[in-house]
Amino acid sequence: MEKPEIIMAPGPTPVPPQVYLAQGSPLVYHRGPGYGAVLREVTDNLKTILRTSNDLLIFASSGTGGLESAVANLFSPGDRVVVPVAGYFGERFAKIARAFHLDVRVIDYEWGQAVRAGDVSTALDEAPASAVLMQQSETSTGVIHDVEAVGRVTRDRGVLLVADVVSSLGAVPLDADGWGVDVAVGGSQKAFSATPGLAFVSVSDAAWAASKTATNPRFYFDWAAYKASYELKTPENPFTPAISLMLGLQAALRLYMEEGPEEVLSRHRILSEATKEGVRALGLDLFGEHSERAWAVTAVRAPEGVDGNELVAKVRADHRIILAPGQGPLKGKVFRIGHLGYYDRFDIIRCLAALEMTLEEMGYPVKRGAAVAAAEGVFASR
Ligand SMILES: Cc1ncc(COP(=O)(O)O)c(C=O)c1O
């Protein structure tokens, strides 16, 4: 008998049955009160989770579309932006900015390092810039960057702060307005455990002001069009929305709100701690700075003599658990466990047990049950 695979990579994440059922229900016509109510509810719930009173726009695209929309709406060719790059998704933001002919000042970090607010401050002192573009969760390394600290720097200087919160929103604390985040970009397929295909973007007054003078080309992602449609008596999308995906996201956010935003964050913290204690109990090293903040993804160094990619492939083949391999320079050296979204204690236990068995078969000395016992210890103490 083959059970379905379980995804324990950082997105897309496992989807609850309520979400699939909602997505399979009849379409709600997108011009009229039915869809208007769905759009309003989803928007309000996302704003609550982001802790923002700014506008929130939803696009039928993956998270990258949301990032592109920020670059297209905020800037003109030649505008200078500061982009801290500490992994694969930092690189992506820099690439998008270059594609729109911005003057991109990269702050280079080794993968696994956390962005330091002092470096952002120095970069802005060296040459003024319109904005800082950064991740909160650099999914390729698991590292959570301190958006709050960078927000203090950007706010002091009147520089826009654009935060890619695609893999952190809903799993890690965020206070978009309190931290001065002008634009936050999220996606449906991560901590909310809806299916992929929706991106959302919050837009502050300062960001709206910048968008009025920005000349970068935009059409499908023109923020102003989405705002105008949302502000109709019955909220709408300017174009045909992904109605089924919206019904799924509505159901996912209802589950999120029923559990409670604080409780969801606390669940992520505990699952993350259990994962990390389990991994440590096997004698493995965690990868990346500030692993205590990494509630979304645990990155682990593959032990001497074990190739991380082979480990990930074997865990999948033998145990039907999908972990994520290392990316870029971390290929083979690191593997990643995603625990953001629809997971509970036994998903973590199952994953750790599979790791123990796989490592043992690959010749790494394992004390059977050590990781599972360490995780149970965390659960018992919380
Ligand atoms: C931090 C971060 N930014 C951006 C993206 C891109 O999102 P998408 O794959 O939905 O386009 C991802 C996807 O994993 C991500 O983790």
The ligand as a Gaussian input file, in Angstrom:
#p B3LYP/6-31G(d) Opt

LIG

0 1
 C       11.017000      34.047000       0.080000
 C       10.358000      33.721000      -1.212000
 N       10.165000      34.694000      -2.095000
 C        9.584000      34.469000      -3.272000
 C        9.177000      33.215000      -3.629000
 C        8.596000      33.002000      -4.955000
 O        7.289000      32.640000      -4.843000
 P        6.556000      31.847000      -6.012000
 O        7.280000      30.557000      -6.187000
 O        5.188000      31.709000      -5.430000
 O        6.611000      32.709000      -7.203000
 C        9.356000      32.150000      -2.754000
 C        8.958000      30.788000      -3.122000
 O        9.357000      29.815000      -2.540000
 C        9.965000      32.411000      -1.506000
 O       10.154000      31.428000      -0.638000

